[in-house]
Amino acid sequence: MDGPSPASPAATMTGFLGHIRTHATLPGFLAAVRALVRTDTLWLVALAAVVGLLAGGTVSLMTAATFLAHHLLAPGSNRLSGLTSIMPARALLVPSLGGLLLGLGGYALARKTRFRPVDPVEANALHGGRMSLRDSLIVGAQTVLSNGCGASLGLEAGFSQLGAAFGSRLGRQLRMHRADVRLLVGCGAAGAIGAAFDAPLAGSFYAFELIIGSYTFTALAPVALAAVVAIGVVHLTGMVLPPVSVLTPPAIPPLAYLPITLLGAVAALVAVALMKGVTLTERALHALPVPIWLRPAIGGLLVGLLALISPSVLSSGHMAMRSSLSDTPPFLIALGLLGLKALASAISIGSGFRGGLFFASLYLGVLTGAVFAGIISPLITLPVSVCAVVGMCALAVAVIGGPMTMIFLALETTGSLPLTSAVMVSAIVSSITVRRTFGYSFATWRFHLRGENIRSGVDIGWMRSLTVERMMRTEVVTFPASETVAGARLAFPSHTPRYIILRDEQGHYKGLVENVSFHATRYTDMTPLLDLVPADDEALLPETSLSAALACFERTSRPACAVINQKKQVLGLLSERYVLRRYAEELERTRRELAGEKYRP
């Protein structure tokens, strides 16, 4: 068996109360909770419910704060994108001032402290779920300010950031295992997204697909409970979204799946253009000869100018999206709004506002579906509402990278099983198209621009923590590189040790040779030892990661490599066999953690 059998709930509770009576302090309480969680997984589910409670409260507070800020732009209105008109002075002034405040705040942070927030995907992929609650609170405040002043971005980035940070803080406070901390980070994100959309299934699979990186049976109960609890909180606080009404057909004709498939590909290409447009806009704004703290103000002014054409570009576009689902705009209007919203979102991110593209991608997807319906209307009759929902989900899949998330969101939003089947087809096509043409979702594209190779929340941090310095053998045999084969045969008459490291008089590395090559008949006694060093000989640095070391062995086809420092002095030796064994052990540990098993090497 993998571990001791869990005690009964009564026994564990008795032990818990006894521990509290003995150590009536906060450290004692935390130690007792930690012992309970490690003894019985039911307590981990209870912690997930606490994380869901915190995530739901975060969504409610941030939403309420944003509503108050929206009154500056449009008194008496909570949702900016649902406006039909807006006062020009407010449209130009409020986003600019909000951007100026955001820029000055960011400049002050950069001068006083190191501020580099880690988002939930990066935290789970590289840092074992470790997130800074302080940094996440700052990100949440910046997101509220950005959305509140009208920047064309959503709140979901702040929602998931804070929800996940609460899960991380709780897990680290209890000194829980790495896998459990990563799970609680996923629970926080599931609660935040589930509460934001009033969709527990979508929130749960958002966590599985993006934050945790995989679905397991043992993770289902904690993640689902966190999403349900968070939704209960937003219902109690009155911050839940009103239901959306979408006229859906009772069935989708088989021939309609051909244009639906095409729409999935078109939406994916629109999303790719949007993601590349964000990068180009960011570079263009950064090239302006203005201080960095002034860029958000310039971006806010540009968004305000676009809002004079259509206020639907403001904020996340959620109300405009819901309105378009109920009453889809005509072809030309939809095409114009699509261009305006895409440009406003690119400017908002490029100029430095905080927020995400999840909410914005839903509105852009609806508009893409409406444009597509207008193009194919002379050829095939397909309800515009179907194209709008399918386009919404397909474009969001391309942006966030979660097909199952959007499939369940469509089901929970429309309640139509036939339409969900159409969404499933478009989501799969969209996901494949983005992977083949672009290779990244928006979140992973941002990591790629920073030089990271993260593609999801799958834990790869253990590969980076396993450096050459931790795996190398420091007991090595060295020999002067100026010697000949005759000297080496005299010094090493047998075939041990297997590897000999050659060095010069200053101790600098000159090459690695195998002992067996000294005794090969093809070399004469007068052959210099340096002639035995292969032309593709490479040495590793101590900070080299496991993956880079494996790539070196694959590239050189050599069974071992020397380890040297920056001054080319020999530090140790690393063999391919040992690296592969450690790699296999870590893979097995990761597999058991995903399966919910305890690992014992």
ABEGO torsion letter per residue (X at the ends): XABBBBBBAAAAAAAAAAAAAABBBAAAAAAAAAAAAAABAAAAAAAAAAAAAAAAAAAAAAAAAAAAAAAAABBGBABAAABABBBAAAAAAAAAAAAAAAAAAAAAAAAABBBBBBBAAAAAAAAGGBBBAAAAAAAAAAAAAAAAAGBBBBAAAAAAAAAAAAAAAAAAAAGBBAAAAAAAAAAAAAAAAAAAAGBAAAAAAAAAAAAAGBBBAAAAAAAAAAAAAAAAAAAAAGABBBBBBBBBBABBBAAAAAAAAAAAAAAAAAAAAAAAAAAAAAAAAAABBBBAAAAAAAAAAAAAAAAAABAAABEAGAAAAAAAAABBBBAAAAAAAAAAAAAAAAAAAAAGBBEBAAAAAAAAAAAAAAAAAAAAAAABBBBAAAAAAAAAAAAAAAAAGBAAAAAAAAAAAAGBAAAAAAAAAAAAAAAAAAAAAAGBBAAAAAAAAAGBABABABBAAAAAABBAAAABBABBBBBBAABBAAAAAAABABAOBABBBBBBAAGBBAEBBBAAAAABAABBAABBAAAABBAABBBBBAABBAAAAAAAAAAAGBABBBBBBAAGBBAEBBBAAAAAAAAAAAAAAAAAAAAGBBBBX
